[in-house]
Amino acid sequence: MGQISLSLVAIDDEDLIGQVTFSPVKLSDGSRPWFGLGPISVIPDRQGEGIGGQLIRAGLDEIDHMGALGCVLTGDPLYYQRFGFELATRNAPEEQPAAFFQLKLIRAERAEGS
């Protein structure tokens, strides 16, 4: 089972209504630290209220503070582009659907080896 670096939850009146996980990932070029976003979930009757977006933004801020070079995920490009993710079809692992593989550079200068 994979290692979890960050798990955030959304609570409303003591009820768990959302959760997101960020886990360390190893890229083929060996650069670190990179994180994978997911899973993320919000209970059905609270979807569409921006809770998932708040969890994603808070998580991206936190992994930035942790020194992340970037973050990858497999998901709907139309949803995740609002958070700065871009399609990275050429970088998709073989087991991932390339049309949905995305990345977000957080520290581009460090990711390029400077």
PAZA-966083 format. One record per atom (N, C-alpha, C): z, y, x; residue in one letter; residue number from 1; atom name. Coordinates in steps of 0.02 Angstrom, whole numbers, plus 50000, padded with zeros to 5 digits. Last residue first. Layout:
BEGIN
ATOM      z      y      x  res    n  atom
ATOM      Z      Y      X    a  NUM    CA
...
This chain:
BEGIN
ATOM      z      y      x  res    n  atom
ATOM  49433  51171  50880    s  114     N
ATOM  49454  51228  50921    s  114    CA
ATOM  49528  51230  50929    s  114     C
ATOM  49383  51069  50797    g  113     N
ATOM  49407  51052  50864    g  113    CA
ATOM  49427  51111  50907    g  113     C
ATOM  49354  51092  50668    e  112     N
ATOM  49298  51090  50714    e  112    CA
ATOM  49319  51079  50786    e  112     C
ATOM  49478  51099  50612    a  111     N
ATOM  49437  51041  50596    a  111    CA
ATOM  49378  51035  50643    a  111     C
ATOM  49520  51224  50653    r  110     N
ATOM  49552  51165  50682    r  110    CA
ATOM  49510  51103  50669    r  110     C
ATOM  49436  51303  50575    e  109     N
ATOM  49434  51311  50648    e  109    CA
ATOM  49467  51251  50682    e  109     C
ATOM  49469  51264  50444    a  108     N
ATOM  49403  51248  50472    a  108    CA
ATOM  49402  51253  50548    a  108     C
ATOM  49584  51213  50359    r  107     N
ATOM  49587  51246  50424    r  107    CA
ATOM  49523  51229  50461    r  107     C
ATOM  49532  51160  50243    i  106     N
ATOM  49589  51206  50239    i  106    CA
ATOM  49594  51246  50303    i  106     C
ATOM  49393  51104  50158    l  105     N
ATOM  49420  51123  50223    l  105    CA
ATOM  49476  51173  50212    l  105     C
ATOM  49379  50980  50044    k  104     N
ATOM  49397  51051  50049    k  104    CA
ATOM  49425  51061  50119    k  104     C
ATOM  49260  50865  49976    l  103     N
ATOM  49310  50886  50024    l  103    CA
ATOM  49321  50961  50020    l  103     C
ATOM  49212  50723  49874    q  102     N
ATOM  49216  50794  49890    q  102    CA
ATOM  49268  50808  49943    q  102     C
ATOM  49113  50608  49788    f  101     N
ATOM  49157  50618  49846    f  101    CA
ATOM  49154  50691  49868    f  101     C
ATOM  49023  50580  49690    f  100     N
ATOM  49086  50610  49669    f  100    CA
ATOM  49134  50624  49727    f  100     C
ATOM  48914  50517  49744    a   99     N
ATOM  48901  50574  49700    a   99    CA
ATOM  48964  50610  49678    a   99     C
ATOM  48967  50404  49811    a   98     N
ATOM  48949  50464  49849    a   98    CA
ATOM  48939  50526  49805    a   98     C
ATOM  49101  50310  49766    p   97     N
ATOM  49037  50334  49740    p   97    CA
ATOM  49020  50402  49771    p   97     C
ATOM  49169  50216  49903    q   96     N
ATOM  49175  50272  49856    q   96    CA
ATOM  49106  50291  49830    q   96     C
ATOM  49151  50124  50004    e   95     N
ATOM  49181  50100  49942    e   95    CA
ATOM  49188  50154  49888    e   95     C
ATOM  49102  50198  50112    e   94     N
ATOM  49058  50151  50077    e   94    CA
ATOM  49086  50130  50009    e   94     C
ATOM  49151  50371  50102    p   93     N
ATOM  49162  50302  50125    p   93    CA
ATOM  49120  50254  50083    p   93     C
ATOM  49045  50511  50118    a   92     N
ATOM  49081  50466  50074    a   92    CA
ATOM  49091  50397  50106    a   92     C
ATOM  48971  50604  50184    n   91     N
ATOM  49034  50583  50215    n   91    CA
ATOM  49072  50532  50174    n   91     C
ATOM  48865  50639  50106    r   90     N
ATOM  48850  50606  50170    r   90    CA
ATOM  48913  50579  50204    r   90     C
ATOM  48928  50707  49999    t   89     N
ATOM  48898  50641  49988    t   89    CA
ATOM  48884  50603  50053    t   89     C
ATOM  49024  50805  49965    a   88     N
ATOM  49016  50783  50034    a   88    CA
ATOM  48985  50713  50033    a   88     C
ATOM  49045  50949  49865    l   87     N
ATOM  49019  50881  49873    l   87    CA
ATOM  49008  50866  49946    l   87     C
ATOM  49197  51041  49885    e   86     N
ATOM  49124  51038  49887    e   86    CA
ATOM  49103  50965  49894    e   86     C
ATOM  49335  51133  49818    f   85     N
ATOM  49306  51070  49842    f   85    CA
ATOM  49230  51073  49837    f   85     C
ATOM  49396  51245  49763    g   84     N
ATOM  49365  51250  49829    g   84    CA
ATOM  49337  51186  49857    g   84     C
ATOM  49435  51233  49636    f   83     N
ATOM  49489  51232  49686    f   83    CA
ATOM  49462  51234  49757    f   83     C
ATOM  49321  51223  49565    r   82     N
ATOM  49362  51283  49553    r   82    CA
ATOM  49420  51288  49603    r   82     C
ATOM  49274  51095  49591    q   81     N
ATOM  49245  51151  49629    q   81    CA
ATOM  49286  51215  49620    q   81     C
ATOM  49331  51002  49503    y   80     N
ATOM  49365  51015  49567    y   80    CA
ATOM  49335  51073  49607    y   80     C
ATOM  49243  50997  49390    y   79     N
ATOM  49314  51015  49384    y   79    CA
ATOM  49343  51039  49450    y   79     C
ATOM  49119  50961  49440    l   78     N
ATOM  49125  51022  49400    l   78    CA
ATOM  49197  51044  49391    l   78     C
ATOM  49144  50838  49506    p   77     N
ATOM  49129  50898  49544    p   77    CA
ATOM  49137  50963  49504    p   77     C
ATOM  49267  50725  49472    d   76     N
ATOM  49216  50766  49438    d   76    CA
ATOM  49204  50831  49477    d   76     C
ATOM  49304  50628  49621    g   75     N
ATOM  49316  50653  49554    g   75    CA
ATOM  49258  50696  49529    g   75     C
ATOM  49392  50591  49760    t   74     N
ATOM  49335  50566  49721    t   74    CA
ATOM  49349  50587  49649    t   74     C
ATOM  49436  50696  49900    l   73     N
ATOM  49449  50663  49836    l   73    CA
ATOM  49384  50634  49808    l   73     C
ATOM  49521  50773  50039    v   72     N
ATOM  49464  50739  50009    v   72    CA
ATOM  49486  50709  49942    v   72     C
ATOM  49565  50915  50136    c   71     N
ATOM  49583  50868  50083    c   71    CA
ATOM  49519  50838  50055    c   71     C
ATOM  49615  50973  50301    g   70     N
ATOM  49577  50973  50239    g   70    CA
ATOM  49601  50919  50192    g   70     C
ATOM  49711  50990  50395    l   69     N
ATOM  49644  51015  50410    l   69    CA
ATOM  49603  51020  50347    l   69     C
ATOM  49881  51035  50364    a   68     N
ATOM  49822  50997  50347    a   68    CA
ATOM  49758  51031  50371    a   68     C
ATOM  50009  51087  50386    g   67     N
ATOM  49960  51088  50441    g   67    CA
ATOM  49897  51049  50427    g   67     C
ATOM  50095  51106  50284    m   66     N
ATOM  50107  51046  50325    m   66    CA
ATOM  50057  51041  50383    m   66     C
ATOM  50038  51211  50218    h   65     N
ATOM  50100  51224  50257    h   65    CA
ATOM  50118  51165  50302    h   65     C
ATOM  49938  51135  50157    d   64     N
ATOM  49920  51187  50204    d   64    CA
ATOM  49980  51203  50248    d   64     C
ATOM  50013  51061  50070    i   63     N
ATOM  49983  51025  50127    i   63    CA
ATOM  49956  51075  50179    i   63     C
ATOM  50051  51168  49982    e   62     N
ATOM  50101  51131  50020    e   62    CA
ATOM  50071  51093  50080    e   62     C
ATOM  49929  51209  49927    d   61     N
ATOM  49971  51256  49965    d   61    CA
ATOM  50020  51219  50010    d   61     C
ATOM  49895  51090  49862    l   60     N
ATOM  49853  51115  49916    l   60    CA
ATOM  49890  51166  49959    l   60     C
ATOM  50000  51086  49766    g   59     N
ATOM  49993  51034  49817    g   59    CA
ATOM  49950  51056  49875    g   59     C
ATOM  49973  51200  49690    a   58     N
ATOM  50037  51194  49725    a   58    CA
ATOM  50033  51142  49780    a   58     C
ATOM  49845  51164  49641    r   57     N
ATOM  49854  51224  49683    r   57    CA
ATOM  49919  51220  49723    r   57     C
ATOM  49879  51048  49565    i   56     N
ATOM  49831  51044  49621    i   56    CA
ATOM  49841  51104  49668    i   56     C
ATOM  49968  51100  49469    l   55     N
ATOM  49991  51048  49516    l   55    CA
ATOM  49945  51044  49577    l   55     C
ATOM  49883  51189  49404    q   54     N
ATOM  49943  51215  49438    q   54    CA
ATOM  49969  51164  49488    q   54     C
ATOM  49790  51098  49351    g   53     N
ATOM  49769  51148  49399    g   53    CA
ATOM  49828  51177  49438    g   53     C
ATOM  49873  51029  49260    g   52     N
ATOM  49842  50994  49316    g   52    CA
ATOM  49820  51043  49370    g   52     C
ATOM  49902  51135  49171    i   51     N
ATOM  49955  51102  49208    i   51    CA
ATOM  49927  51066  49269    i   51     C
ATOM  49813  51195  49085    g   50     N
ATOM  49815  51218  49154    g   50    CA
ATOM  49868  51185  49197    g   50     C
ATOM  49799  51139  48961    e   49     N
ATOM  49845  51196  48967    e   49    CA
ATOM  49850  51224  49038    e   49     C
ATOM  49727  51024  48955    g   48     N
ATOM  49693  51085  48936    g   48    CA
ATOM  49737  51147  48939    g   48     C
ATOM  49855  50911  48900    q   47     N
ATOM  49795  50925  48938    q   47    CA
ATOM  49761  50987  48911    q   47     C
ATOM  49958  50874  48822    r   46     N
ATOM  49968  50936  48861    r   46    CA
ATOM  49907  50952  48904    r   46     C
ATOM  49931  50752  48765    d   45     N
ATOM  49942  50809  48719    d   45    CA
ATOM  49956  50875  48755    d   45     C
ATOM  49918  50665  48882    p   44     N
ATOM  49861  50686  48841    p   44    CA
ATOM  49874  50748  48797    p   44     C
ATOM  49999  50717  49034    i   43     N
ATOM  50002  50680  48970    i   43    CA
ATOM  49949  50709  48922    i   43     C
ATOM  49905  50713  49180    v   42     N
ATOM  49942  50755  49134    v   42    CA
ATOM  49942  50718  49067    v   42     C
ATOM  49881  50663  49350    s   41     N
ATOM  49882  50649  49278    s   41    CA
ATOM  49924  50701  49242    s   41     C
ATOM  49802  50606  49496    i   40     N
ATOM  49831  50663  49460    i   40    CA
ATOM  49829  50645  49386    i   40     C
ATOM  49822  50496  49640    p   39     N
ATOM  49801  50514  49572    p   39    CA
ATOM  49834  50579  49547    p   39     C
ATOM  49756  50626  49741    g   38     N
ATOM  49751  50579  49686    g   38    CA
ATOM  49800  50522  49694    g   38     C
ATOM  49682  50681  49885    l   37     N
ATOM  49713  50703  49823    l   37    CA
ATOM  49702  50648  49771    l   37     C
ATOM  49715  50646  50053    g   36     N
ATOM  49677  50628  49994    g   36    CA
ATOM  49716  50649  49932    g   36     C
ATOM  49713  50743  50204    f   35     N
ATOM  49748  50713  50147    f   35    CA
ATOM  49698  50696  50092    f   35     C
ATOM  49722  50747  50382    w   34     N
ATOM  49684  50755  50320    w   34    CA
ATOM  49722  50720  50265    w   34     C
ATOM  49776  50813  50535    p   33     N
ATOM  49792  50777  50474    p   33    CA
ATOM  49746  50796  50416    p   33     C
ATOM  49640  50731  50620    r   32     N
ATOM  49700  50729  50578    r   32    CA
ATOM  49735  50796  50581    r   32     C
ATOM  49491  50643  50658    s   31     N
ATOM  49527  50707  50653    s   31    CA
ATOM  49585  50699  50604    s   31     C
ATOM  49413  50528  50665    g   30     N
ATOM  49480  50526  50692    g   30    CA
ATOM  49520  50590  50686    g   30     C
ATOM  49294  50517  50604    d   29     N
ATOM  49293  50551  50669    d   29    CA
ATOM  49363  50554  50701    d   29     C
ATOM  49327  50457  50483    s   28     N
ATOM  49291  50417  50533    s   28    CA
ATOM  49289  50450  50601    s   28     C
ATOM  49497  50497  50437    l   27     N
ATOM  49425  50508  50435    l   27    CA
ATOM  49391  50469  50491    l   27     C
ATOM  49629  50438  50345    k   26     N
ATOM  49599  50437  50412    k   26    CA
ATOM  49524  50445  50405    k   26     C
ATOM  49750  50525  50247    v   25     N
ATOM  49689  50485  50253    v   25    CA
ATOM  49664  50489  50325    v   25     C
ATOM  49905  50539  50161    p   24     N
ATOM  49867  50546  50223    p   24    CA
ATOM  49806  50500  50222    p   24     C
ATOM  49905  50598  49990    s   23     N
ATOM  49921  50547  50040    s   23    CA
ATOM  49879  50558  50103    s   23     C
ATOM  49972  50674  49851    f   22     N
ATOM  49931  50686  49910    f   22    CA
ATOM  49953  50636  49964    f   22     C
ATOM  49980  50669  49675    t   21     N
ATOM  49998  50639  49738    t   21    CA
ATOM  49948  50659  49792    t   21     C
ATOM  50048  50738  49526    v   20     N
ATOM  49993  50734  49574    v   20    CA
ATOM  50021  50706  49640    v   20     C
ATOM  50087  50744  49352    q   19     N
ATOM  50103  50721  49419    q   19    CA
ATOM  50040  50722  49462    q   19     C
ATOM  50167  50794  49196    g   18     N
ATOM  50111  50789  49243    g   18    CA
ATOM  50134  50770  49312    g   18     C
ATOM  50279  50787  49118    i   17     N
ATOM  50215  50799  49084    i   17    CA
ATOM  50155  50796  49130    i   17     C
ATOM  50437  50730  49085    l   16     N
ATOM  50384  50728  49135    l   16    CA
ATOM  50317  50735  49100    l   16     C
ATOM  50558  50830  49009    d   15     N
ATOM  50506  50781  49000    d   15    CA
ATOM  50454  50786  49056    d   15     C
ATOM  50648  50936  49022    e   14     N
ATOM  50669  50870  49047    e   14    CA
ATOM  50618  50815  49036    e   14     C
ATOM  50563  51042  48984    d   13     N
ATOM  50622  51025  48944    d   13    CA
ATOM  50644  50952  48958    d   13     C
ATOM  50439  50982  49079    d   12     N
ATOM  50450  51030  49025    d   12    CA
ATOM  50509  51005  48983    d   12     C
ATOM  50377  50964  49242    i   11     N
ATOM  50429  50947  49194    i   11    CA
ATOM  50433  51002  49142    i   11     C
ATOM  50266  50897  49354    a   10     N
ATOM  50276  50951  49306    a   10    CA
ATOM  50325  50926  49253    a   10     C
ATOM  50280  50847  49526    v    9     N
ATOM  50283  50833  49454    v    9    CA
ATOM  50290  50898  49415    v    9     C
ATOM  50206  50789  49676    l    8     N
ATOM  50233  50844  49636    l    8    CA
ATOM  50231  50824  49562    l    8     C
ATOM  50216  50714  49828    s    7     N
ATOM  50209  50700  49757    s    7    CA
ATOM  50243  50756  49720    s    7     C
ATOM  50156  50679  49988    l    6     N
ATOM  50178  50731  49941    l    6    CA
ATOM  50166  50708  49870    l    6     C
ATOM  50126  50566  50059    s    5     N
ATOM  50156  50623  50094    s    5    CA
ATOM  50186  50674  50047    s    5     C
ATOM  50128  50393  50048    i    4     N
ATOM  50126  50455  50010    i    4    CA
ATOM  50160  50509  50052    i    4     C
ATOM  50027  50262  50111    q    3     N
ATOM  50085  50306  50122    q    3    CA
ATOM  50075  50370  50081    q    3     C
ATOM  49968  50116  50021    g    2     N
ATOM  49962  50177  50061    g    2    CA
ATOM  50026  50218  50063    g    2     C
ATOM  50000  49941  50042    m    1     N
ATOM  50000  50000  50000    m    1    CA
ATOM  50000  50062  50044    m    1     C
